[in-house]
Amino acid sequence: MLKVIASNIFFIAASRLSREIGKVFTQHEEQKQVIVTEEMLQKLPDPVKRYLEYTGVVGKPMVQTVRLKQVGKIRKDATQPWMNFEAKQYYSVSSPSFVWIAHMKVFGLPLVRVRDYYMEGRGNILVKALSLFTVADSGGEKMDQGAMMRYLNEMMWFPSAFLGKNISFESIDASSARVTLRDLDKSVTATMYFDDEGKLTNFIAPRYRDMGNNKFELENWSTPIREYGEFEGLKLPIKGVGVWNLKEGDLEYIDVTVIDLKYNPEGPY
């Protein structure tokens, strides 16, 4: 009997996950292929223009959907041990959405699954033990903001999206600019930093931090980039970290390496 119940729970959870991933590939607005041109970059702040030229997007098609794989390590806070993870992630550019599925390893075994998503203006994190039992299920307006900010940050992996009509920039100086993403009736704004070559080096923004039990605190959040590589003919960040810049000191809580990336795939992994 217990095996039957567990099997049914697993089937329901897997079906829900499949539906969410499927929506990434079906709910985006189909558009005819558009090639990025130099003219599209002319009205951007100089550091943003330099960045997009560095990535190599000029002459390449605008991206509509993305899938990627990551490996890394993650922890809740400085008192918790690091857990290794493997993750798959799916994005839609129009309308903005993502689904991230990570399996955390405890004592070398994938005992915890985390699903994070942003879709139709809503964010949610679902944590399950053994892929069956719910440990956390976080949602609400503050979760929406955090997930939307994550999406804006991760557009660095498909930079042609920064040319979308839902994106606007504000000049700051020769090495930084503010970027705003608008979706439905919501918006988030961050500051992007670039080096002289055009590399994006950091992304800093106010973001709600999930403290558990649906409690959130607005903190400064940054994602310094540690290494670039090449996928789909573009120069993209492949290694970076996530940091909560807290009053008591910086908390590095995730370390990520992208190991595979595909634009406009036919479907999920």
C-alpha positions, 0 to 999 in steps of 0.5 A: 500500500505504501509503495502504491501511495508513494508511486501515485505521489511521484506521478502527480509531482512529475506530471505537474513538473512536466506541465510547467516545463511544457508551458515554457515551450508552448506559451511563448509568442511565436515570432518570425526570426529576427537578426540582431543588427548594429542599428538595434544597439545604437540607442543603448547606454555605451557600456550596454552596447559594448557588452552586447557587441562583446557577446557576439549577438550582432548578426545572430537570431533573437532567442525565443526559448533556452534550455541549459544544464548547471552543476554547483553547490548551494547552502541556505546560510553560513551555518549550513553545509554546502550541498552539491547539485545538478540542475536543468533550466528552461526559459521563454523570452516572450513572455518571460518565464523559467523553470529550474529543477535541481537535485541536491546531493546529501552524502552523495545521494540526490535526496532533495529536489528544488523546483523554482519558477517564474511564469505569468508574473508569479514565482514559486519555490517547491522543495521536496525530499526524495522527490515525494514529500514537500519540505517548502512551498513558497509563493506570494508577491515577494516571491514573485519579485525574487523570481522576476529579478532572478529571470532578469539576472539570468538573461545574461545567458541569452543576451539578445533578450536585453533588446526586447520591448519589455526592457529599458536602460538608464545610463549611470557611467562608463562602466554601469547602467540600470536595467528594468524588466517589465512584465504584466503590471510588475517591474524590477530594476537592477544595476549591471557592471561591465569591464573595459572589454565589454564583459558583464562583471556583476549584477546588483539589485534589491531582492527578497530573500526567502527565509523559510515559512513564507517569510521574506526580507529585502536584501542587497543581492549580487552575482559576480561573474568568475569565468566566461566561455562560449555557447551557441557562438556567443561569449557568455558567463559560465561560472558565477556566484550568488551573494546576499550582501547582508549588514553582518557581511556577505553571504555567498550561498550558491556557486554555479557552472553552466555545462550545456546551453541550447537556443530555441531547442525542440523541447526539454532534455 
